[in-house]
Structures are given as structure tokens and as C-alpha cells.
Amino acid sequence: MASSDPGALALRLSTLLVLTAITIGLLVWYGSHTASAALAALPAAAAASSASLAAATVPGAGDLVVLAHHREPWEAQYMYGVSALAGCWVLARLASHWRLDPRTLALEPRADDDTRAPERDAPAPDPSQPDRAGTSDERVDEPAPRTVADGGLPTEDRDA
Amino acid sequence: MPDWLTHVLVGYALATALSVRLAWLSPRYVTLAMVGALLPDLTKLKLLVPAEAVTATLGVPFDWMAFHTLAGTLVAVLFVAALVPAEYRRRALLVLALGATSHHALDLLLVQPSGLTYPVLWPLTDFRAPSVDLYLSSDREPALVAATLALLVRYARDRVDPAHSLPEADASG
């Protein structure tokens, strides 16, 4: 599991802050970059399209034409409905396999859910412990997962 | 975009198929692949906070669509990977990237009213490939095909590696 080492936490925080700053920069950069490019591309794009389109002229926008597909209300409801379902599925799986440790800001894996091979990126296990070969340090030969008291989860949370 | 169900099912199917050959690719990594399959659609944050509102507030141009490009998706993948403990990070990065790549692959097949796809490789290039116009985002067929594919892959995986089906037999999987 992730270390509670203050250095590791500081490094993770710094990384997340840098990535957040880069993200904001990208969002602003893209916003300034694409506005004119999109307008310039519209006439050629409209000519290239072979799909059935509904076109409407934007009042006051001169030759600017907005292209869009007609979509029945129930189609939009279907799209958002199944998307919400998928979002819930992913969230449920995420909560079942990972947990966010607020102390370390780390997405910690819950108890190992695969007995076939080490899951970590680490190389082969210590050869001085041959009885643990081929298993990571949290394998099924260590049946007792961490407890709530030490920051882990009760046994019944294992791969719910 | 196709609906999220299609994206998630394709991410699941791809990661599950790879798990046959990659012993480390357990259900928890399959889950990360599914998360990766949704990351480019962080652009949908525009439904909660319109870009125009951000522009009006901050006084600078702003567009959530940056998430739906190479750079934005890469940063989002790195962000999630940075949350994962170091010993799991490299593999997490791989499956997150797998899911995100599958997202763009599916979106590039969409019907585009403009006849052109989006600049997926931005900021390397603004090139927009001609659209394939295979399906609309509200079509039901992509989800049906993806669900069939996911079921077939899972069935095949369980046949090849029955042991894997035991831990995978969770309520959410």
C-alpha cells in the first residue's frame, strides 16, 4: 500500500497541483485557439458532409450556418439514461476495487482480487522467501486484510 | 460521443481480453480501463459549468473540449495515475491509456454534421480527419454490439482461465 511518508504525500500533492495547472492552461489555450479555427472550417466542412442535416441560419451571423442532426426527445433520454447507468457501474466497481485514502490522497487498492500473479509493478519477490514466490505481499496466503483500525477495510469488503 | 455505456463496455472488453495474456491485469485494473474510457468525456463538465460562464468569470477564453484531445486526455490519465500508489502506477497508466484510446477510437467513428472529426491530436496538429459517419451518439446499436462483445470476451476468458472467474464474480463486474 502507499506509504504515509510525508515526503511521498508532498510529492503527490505537488504532482497533482502541477497537473491541475497544466489542465487549466490547456483549457484556456484550447479556448483561445479553436474559436477562430472552428469558424474558418465550417464552410468547407459543410460542403464535405454527406449526412442528412438540419441547417439553420443564425440571426445576425451573416453566412454562418449551424448544422445539427435532428434527435427525438426519447433518443436523448436513452443516451443520458444509459450513460448514467454506465457511470454508476464504473463508480461501483471503483469503490469495490479501490478506495481514496484521505491521509495520503492515494487511490489505494482494496484487498488483492487476483491470485494468479503479482499485481504490483515491482520485480520478482525476495528469493529468500521461496514459499511466497509468485505472490505479492498481500496475496491470498495472507488471508487477513488490514482492519479498519489500521486504515484498511473489513474482510467483507474484499472484492464485493 | 457514443453513450458512456458503449465506452465503458468496450473498455471492459478490451481489458478483459488482455487479462487472458496478462496475468497481472486483474479486475481492479479492468476497472481503471473503464475509468480511462470515460476520461475524455470530462469535457461534459460543460453541462455543469458552461465554458461561456467560465470565460465571463475569468475573462479568458476557455473550452472544456481540451479534455477531448490528446493533450487533455493525457493530462487526465496522468492525474488519475498520480493518485495510484507508485507500486501500481505503471500498470494503472497502461490500462487508463488503453481505455482513453478506445474512447477516441469510438468517437472518431461518429457521424459528424460538419463532415469532419475533431482535432484529436491537438496540440500536435489541428488536423480533422473526414468523419466515418458510422453511428450517431444516440444510436442503440453501438451499446448492443459492445455488450455482446463484452459478454463474449468474458465467457471466453472464463473458459480459458476459470480461476479468474472466481475473484471476478463480484456484484459489479
Interface residues (C-beta under 8 A of the other chain):
Chain A: M1 A2 S3 A8 R12 T15 L16 L19 T20 I22 T23 L26 L27 V28 W29 Y30 G31 S32 H33 T34 A35 A37 A41 L42 A45 A46 A47 A48 S49 S50 A51 L53 L67 A68 H69 R71 E75 A76 Y78 M79 V82 S83 A84 L85 A86 G87 W89 V90 A92 R93 L94 S96 H97 W98 L100 L105 A106 L107 E108 P109 R110 D112 D113 D114 T115 R116 A117 P118 E119 R120 D121 A122 D159 A160
Chain B: D3 W4 L5 H7 V8 L9 A23 W24 S26 P27 R28 Y29 V30 T31 M34 V35 L38 A51 T55 V60 P61 F62 D63 W64 M65 A66 F67 T69 A71 G72 V75 A76 L78 F79 V80 A82 L83 V84 P85 A86 E87 Y88 R89 R90 R91 V111 Q112 P113 S114 G115 L116 P119 W122 P123 D126 R128 P130 S131 D133 L136 S137 S138 R140 A143 D161 A163 H164 P167 E168 D170 A171 S172 G173
